[in-house]
Amino acid sequence: MDDERPPARPAALGDASSSPGDGTDAGAGVGAVADGGAVADGGVGSLLTRVVAACRPPAPFEPSEAPFWDDPYIARHLLAAHLDETSPAASRPGAELDRAVAHLAARGLAGPGVRVLDLGCGPGLVATRLARLGCRVTGVDLSERSLDHARRAALAEGREIEYRRADFRELADVGRFDLVLQSYGELSTFAPDVRDDLLARVRRALAPGGAFVFDASRPRLHPPTGRGWDVSPGGFWRPGPHVVLEECFVTPVDAGTQLACHQYVVVDAGTGGAGPGGDADAAGCVTTYRMWFHDHTPASLTAVLEAAGFAVDEMWDSLAGDPLTDDGEWLAVLARPR
Ligand SMILES: C[S@@+](CC[C@H](N)C(=O)[O-])C[C@H]1O[C@@H](n2cnc3c(N)ncnc32)[C@H](O)[C@@H]1O
């Protein structure tokens, strides 16, 4: 049931239990099912037409058709992925988070009494570590399931952490935080207008002298990995039998940046599981999920931040402070309002 892998944060298709395929025809695998006669009834033609339509390249930042982070069924598996030390799907390994928090402390950005806002805190893996240093932490996340875990972890350690269920795109705090933190690339996932609005909100939420620290994906994180598929009796995406058709679309944008989309077309019997969303009829349900990344270079991200009223203090290859190189997969940034 739980053997199906979640979409990994970086390079999902490289990890999938998928057929190498010839990478040329989205409809080929599905057609083979119908040709075999196993599901050849009156509705299959319509199902195949919808699957083929769903597998088209997406428009830039075209959204998923159904919730992902806060879907009650998928969230259960996402929480497991967050807590799985061997999976990079939702969070980094604990040792890496330890290094990141130690780096923040060494830079004087975290420590006793420092007011920290963790945007997209998930199950509180970073927030808990910051609270152990004496920071006064507020965590915001969409996922009630992750927040529930985070609250119980704080209680178990006797730590006071404020956890809020909210969409951080609606952040409305003013002048409250010494450090706003966003870890594991969430800023990269938004279209420029949404990203710039979020940057303005972060700027407003910072107290005078405050800092914004986050990491963002670089083009090397998303090589074009083509197509893959998975069949499951029940797993990450759905409780019952389903097929997942995955494709990674990578498009150059400008200034050395690129748009990467990991698209997952999930085909199931339409009898429950994740929803709402998807295109369902008696033959089955087709739901498309898209994970977008605007992969930046140090120069392009600096330009974005400056346009949003920030000055970049430092950049690293990771939140743990690994020195900036030309060929990193990530870019970690310390920026302050100008
Ligand atoms: C990749 S995970 C990273 C979690 C955590 N920062 C870490 O490093 O362990 C992204 C998190 O952001 C949350 N998230 C995504 N979009 C969000 C939004 N618009 N508002 C609030 N939380 C969001 C997800 O629920 C998820 O917990």
The ligand as a Gaussian input file, in Angstrom:
#p B3LYP/6-31G(d) Opt

LIG

0 1
 C        8.877000      21.077000       0.645000
 S        7.991000      21.208000       2.130000
 C        9.235000      21.919000       3.198000
 C        8.912000      21.838000       4.632000
 C        9.913000      22.505000       5.590000
 N       10.167000      23.883000       5.247000
 C       11.208000      21.728000       5.642000
 O       12.211000      22.202000       5.104000
 O       11.198000      20.664000       6.255000
 C        6.941000      22.610000       1.777000
 C        5.938000      22.903000       2.864000
 O        5.306000      24.123000       2.515000
 C        3.910000      23.986000       2.739000
 N        3.242000      24.912000       1.826000
 C        3.255000      24.871000       0.468000
 N        2.571000      25.925000      -0.017000
 C        2.112000      26.622000       1.056000
 C        1.349000      27.806000       1.200000
 N        0.913000      28.469000       0.123000
 N        1.077000      28.259000       2.435000
 C        1.496000      27.571000       3.538000
 N        2.237000      26.441000       3.456000
 C        2.542000      25.973000       2.237000
 C        3.601000      22.525000       2.504000
 O        2.423000      22.116000       3.154000
 C        4.859000      21.864000       3.050000
 O        4.721000      21.546000       4.400000

